[in-house]
Amino acid sequence: MPVVVQNKKASDTSHIWLIVSKVTAAVLGGYVVTYWTGIAVARTAMGWDLLSRADAGMISGPVQLVVYVAVILGVCGAASMRKAWLVLALLTAPLVGVTVLSPGPSAAVNTAAQ
């Protein structure tokens, strides 16, 4: 049976960049979204006087774990990497906004920690 050998350098290179982009989006993009999610959850919980500083820190851990796994699965299942990067950016922007614009813990929490 004859074997046909073709020059696959162009397709191999594009395939490699697709994998590199997917891994980068999943790992680093997931890390960025997870980082800002944890801060936003903790600051929101403390700002609304729902949880103490310690409890807000404790609850943000499991939330971050769920978000990180969801982002990795979302990136791996994305139809295109352009859409995956766009979704990561659209997720990060409001999380940064919530973190920056939300009030910190109330004065009672600050004085109790000191």
QUIKA-V67668 format. One record per residue. N is the residue number from 1. RES is the residue in one letter. PSI is psi as a letter, one per 30 degrees, with the letter a starting at -180 (NA if undefined). BURIAL is I if it has 9 or more other ideal C-beta (glycine too) atoms within 8 Angstrom, else O. D_LAST is the distance of its C-alpha to the last C-alpha in whole Angstrom. Layout:
{{N & RES & PSI & BURIAL & D_LAST} {N & RES & PSI & BURIAL & D_LAST}}
This chain:
{{1 & M & k & O & 80} {2 & P & k & O & 79} {3 & V & k & O & 75} {4 & V & k & O & 74} {5 & V & k & O & 72} {6 & Q & l & O & 70} {7 & N & j & O & 68} {8 & K & g & O & 64} {9 & K & e & O & 62} {10 & A & e & O & 61} {11 & S & e & O & 60} {12 & D & e & O & 58} {13 & T & e & O & 56} {14 & S & e & O & 55} {15 & H & e & O & 54} {16 & I & e & O & 52} {17 & W & e & O & 50} {18 & L & e & I & 50} {19 & I & e & O & 48} {20 & V & e & O & 46} {21 & S & e & I & 45} {22 & K & e & I & 44} {23 & V & e & O & 42} {24 & T & e & I & 40} {25 & A & e & I & 40} {26 & A & e & I & 39} {27 & V & e & I & 36} {28 & L & e & O & 35} {29 & G & e & I & 35} {30 & G & e & I & 34} {31 & Y & e & I & 31} {32 & V & e & I & 30} {33 & V & e & I & 31} {34 & T & e & I & 28} {35 & Y & e & I & 26} {36 & W & f & I & 25} {37 & T & e & I & 26} {38 & G & e & I & 23} {39 & I & e & I & 21} {40 & A & e & I & 23} {41 & V & e & I & 22} {42 & A & e & I & 19} {43 & R & e & I & 18} {44 & T & e & I & 21} {45 & A & e & I & 20} {46 & M & e & I & 16} {47 & G & e & I & 18} {48 & W & g & O & 20} {49 & D & h & O & 18} {50 & L & e & O & 20} {51 & L & l & O & 17} {52 & S & l & O & 14} {53 & R & e & I & 12} {54 & A & e & O & 13} {55 & D & e & I & 17} {56 & A & e & I & 17} {57 & G & e & I & 17} {58 & M & e & O & 19} {59 & I & f & I & 22} {60 & S & f & I & 22} {61 & G & e & I & 24} {62 & P & e & O & 27} {63 & V & e & I & 27} {64 & Q & e & I & 27} {65 & L & e & O & 30} {66 & V & e & O & 32} {67 & V & e & I & 32} {68 & Y & e & I & 33} {69 & V & e & O & 36} {70 & A & e & O & 37} {71 & V & e & I & 37} {72 & I & e & I & 39} {73 & L & e & O & 41} {74 & G & e & I & 41} {75 & V & e & I & 42} {76 & C & f & O & 45} {77 & G & g & O & 46} {78 & A & k & I & 46} {79 & A & e & O & 50} {80 & S & l & O & 49} {81 & M & f & I & 47} {82 & R & e & O & 47} {83 & K & e & I & 46} {84 & A & e & I & 43} {85 & W & e & I & 41} {86 & L & e & O & 42} {87 & V & e & I & 40} {88 & L & e & I & 37} {89 & A & e & O & 37} {90 & L & f & O & 37} {91 & L & e & I & 34} {92 & T & e & I & 32} {93 & A & e & O & 32} {94 & P & f & O & 31} {95 & L & e & I & 28} {96 & V & e & I & 27} {97 & G & e & O & 28} {98 & V & e & I & 26} {99 & T & e & I & 23} {100 & V & e & O & 23} {101 & L & f & O & 24} {102 & S & k & I & 22} {103 & P & l & O & 19} {104 & G & a & O & 15} {105 & P & l & O & 13} {106 & S & l & I & 13} {107 & A & e & O & 11} {108 & A & e & O & 10} {109 & V & e & I & 9} {110 & N & e & I & 7} {111 & T & e & O & 5} {112 & A & e & O & 5} {113 & A & f & O & 4} {114 & Q & NA & O & 0}}
